[in-house]
Amino acid sequence: MNGNDIMSDSYRIATARELLEKGRVFEQAEKLIEKHRERALDAAQNIEPEALRRLMLYLIDTVLDQSGLQSSPAVHSPQPPAEIQTYQIGIAPAR
């Protein structure tokens, strides 16, 4: 085990999320999604036949729907990993 393996996955994820938030990446992504949603809705309004237009509007609402997303996800402050305990499980020899 080297020094990089000591950090837990949750610590790495929390650190990455903190960096992404500092860079306002989530805010930029939300703006891009809204921009493309508006463009897709405009384009869908001109689609014929009507059944295909309704399908496209449904897909836009489904794929680009942000109503279920939190505007600012909860982030846990990264904490250094506590002491790591490992256990070895023995396997009984085959008979």
N, C-alpha and C positions, 0 to 999 in steps of 0.2 A: 504494500500500500504506500503510495507516495503522498506528498503534501497536498496535492490537488484533490485527492479522494476524501479528505477530511470534511470538506464542506458538504452539508446535506443538500439534497435536491430542493427542499423547501427554502433553504437559505439562498441558493442560487436563483431560484425563481423570484423570491422577494427582492433580491438585489437587482435582477434584470428589470422587474416591474418598476422599481424606484427610478432606475436610469431612464426608462421609457417615459415615465411621468414627468421627470425633470425636462426631458426633451419635447414635451407636449405632443408626443406621438399619438396618443389616444384621441386628443382633441382634433388633430389634423385628420386622422382616419375618419372620425365622425363627420367632419366637414366634407371630405371627399365622398363618403357614402351618400350624404344628403344631396350633394351636387349631382352625382350620377343618378340618383333616384329621380330627381326633377327632370333631368335630361331624358331618362327612360320613359317617364310618364308623358312628356311632350311627344316623343317619337311614337309611343303606343297609340296616342289619340288619332293618328292618321292611318292606322292599319286597317285593312279590309281583308276579309269579311269580318263582320261584327263578332262572330264566335272566336276568331283568332285574336281580335283586339281584347275581348274579355279575358281570354287565357293569358295574354301578355300582362294585362293589368293585375291579374291574380298573382302571376309569378313575381312581378315587381313588388307587390305588397308583401308577398311571402319572403322573398329572398332579401330584400332591402329594408325590411321592417326592423326598426330599432326600438320599438316600444318596450320590449322586454329587457333591454340593456340598461345597466346602471350608468349614470353619467360619470361618476367617479368611483371605480371599483375600490372595495376595501383592500387596503394593503397593510400587511403586518410588517413592522419594522424588522429588518434582518437582524438576527441574533447569532452570534457565533455558536457553533455546535457544542453541545454539552459533551461530556466524555462518552465516547462510543464504546458500546459493549458488543462483543461478538460471541457467538455460541457455535460450537461445532456439534453437528448431529451425526452420531455414528450409525452406520448401516450394518445390520447383521449379515454375516457371510452366507452365501448360498449354500444349501445342503446338497 
